[in-house]
């Protein structure tokens, strides 16, 4: 079996999944340790029996809806490489809007203090640290397993000296400290929506990173007042929000200034910004 034949067979095997063509290619590249360019140069290269067996093993996992990012252990976010494990939410492209919105508010040369609440893989904290070279970033998470992954990612992206990782329930571990920015992609899926999620999300990604009470607003209700206390006057709160939550979030931010909602590429309200008075 050559590379082209292997991909065609894999696409059929993964036909019931969300992105069979992309995933068949990604898993083949992962097994062989080659680039897409190398794959295109020699599509008739024969696979060894060991390579075929290894590829089939990964395809079986993906056919059972395991996310390809957990299978390969990597995901790109904001142009940077990130290690992912089942202990962490998989970074999504729409969350890049959250990073962009913060970067648009902060001059690159400013020595700002940033708190990333619920850091997971560390993708938000690390992307901000990479693009704000004078910033000091504190990344907080309740999961020690997630913090271990974030620590590895800070090293991979050469910012481990500027990203402090702390075990914390929201901002509790930094009570009394002052920040210029609080950023968060918190859990915001209502429990009642669990059955509507894709199997690769519902059955594999960590519940603690997905669900937030019956209406999905539980974490926001706790985080917003904590952020108000933690931020310097004029400080920025930036959060990702779920579908249809923009009006509810506005009502939770009535004591804040300059409340702004940004839409993602699909036109869905995805990021909310607010300034502390």
Secondary structure in CASP SS format (residue, H / E / C, confidence):
PFRMAT SS
TARGET T0000
AUTHOR 0000-0000-0000
METHOD secondary structure of the structure
MODEL  1
X C 1.00
X E 1.00
X H 1.00
X H 1.00
X H 1.00
X H 1.00
X H 1.00
X H 1.00
X H 1.00
X H 1.00
X H 1.00
X H 1.00
X H 1.00
X C 1.00
X C 1.00
X C 1.00
X C 1.00
X C 1.00
X C 1.00
X H 1.00
X H 1.00
X H 1.00
X H 1.00
X H 1.00
X H 1.00
X H 1.00
X H 1.00
X H 1.00
X H 1.00
X H 1.00
X H 1.00
X H 1.00
X C 1.00
X C 1.00
X C 1.00
X H 1.00
X H 1.00
X H 1.00
X H 1.00
X H 1.00
X H 1.00
X C 1.00
X C 1.00
X C 1.00
X C 1.00
X E 1.00
X C 1.00
X C 1.00
X H 1.00
X H 1.00
X H 1.00
X H 1.00
X H 1.00
X H 1.00
X H 1.00
X H 1.00
X H 1.00
X H 1.00
X H 1.00
X H 1.00
X H 1.00
X H 1.00
X H 1.00
X C 1.00
X C 1.00
X C 1.00
X C 1.00
X H 1.00
X H 1.00
X H 1.00
X H 1.00
X H 1.00
X C 1.00
X E 1.00
X E 1.00
X E 1.00
X E 1.00
X C 1.00
X C 1.00
X E 1.00
X E 1.00
X E 1.00
X E 1.00
X C 1.00
X C 1.00
X C 1.00
X C 1.00
X C 1.00
X C 1.00
X C 1.00
X C 1.00
X C 1.00
X H 1.00
X H 1.00
X H 1.00
X H 1.00
X H 1.00
X H 1.00
X H 1.00
X H 1.00
X H 1.00
X H 1.00
X H 1.00
X H 1.00
X H 1.00
X C 1.00
X C 1.00
X C 1.00
X C 1.00
X C 1.00
X C 1.00
X C 1.00
X E 1.00
X E 1.00
X E 1.00
X E 1.00
X E 1.00
X C 1.00
X C 1.00
X C 1.00
X C 1.00
X C 1.00
X H 1.00
X H 1.00
X H 1.00
X H 1.00
X H 1.00
X H 1.00
X H 1.00
X H 1.00
X H 1.00
X C 1.00
X C 1.00
X C 1.00
X C 1.00
X E 1.00
X E 1.00
X E 1.00
X E 1.00
X E 1.00
X E 1.00
X C 1.00
X C 1.00
X H 1.00
X H 1.00
X H 1.00
X H 1.00
X H 1.00
X H 1.00
X H 1.00
X H 1.00
X H 1.00
X H 1.00
X H 1.00
X H 1.00
X H 1.00
X C 1.00
X C 1.00
X C 1.00
X C 1.00
X C 1.00
X C 1.00
X E 1.00
X E 1.00
X E 1.00
X E 1.00
X E 1.00
X C 1.00
X C 1.00
X C 1.00
X C 1.00
X H 1.00
X H 1.00
X H 1.00
X C 1.00
X C 1.00
X C 1.00
X C 1.00
X E 1.00
X E 1.00
X E 1.00
X E 1.00
X E 1.00
X E 1.00
X C 1.00
X C 1.00
X C 1.00
X C 1.00
X E 1.00
X C 1.00
X H 1.00
X H 1.00
X H 1.00
X H 1.00
X H 1.00
X H 1.00
X C 1.00
X C 1.00
X H 1.00
X H 1.00
X H 1.00
X H 1.00
X C 1.00
X C 1.00
X C 1.00
X C 1.00
X H 1.00
X H 1.00
X H 1.00
X C 1.00
X E 1.00
X C 1.00
X C 1.00
X C 1.00
X C 1.00
X C 1.00
X C 1.00
X H 1.00
X H 1.00
X H 1.00
X H 1.00
X H 1.00
X H 1.00
X H 1.00
X H 1.00
X H 1.00
X H 1.00
X H 1.00
X H 1.00
X H 1.00
X E 1.00
X E 1.00
X E 1.00
X E 1.00
X E 1.00
X E 1.00
X E 1.00
X E 1.00
X E 1.00
X E 1.00
X C 1.00
X C 1.00
X C 1.00
X C 1.00
X C 1.00
X H 1.00
X H 1.00
X H 1.00
X H 1.00
X H 1.00
X H 1.00
X H 1.00
X C 1.00
X C 1.00
X C 1.00
X C 1.00
X E 1.00
X E 1.00
X E 1.00
X E 1.00
X E 1.00
X E 1.00
X E 1.00
X C 1.00
X C 1.00
X C 1.00
X C 1.00
X C 1.00
X E 1.00
X E 1.00
X E 1.00
X E 1.00
X E 1.00
X E 1.00
X E 1.00
X C 1.00
X C 1.00
END
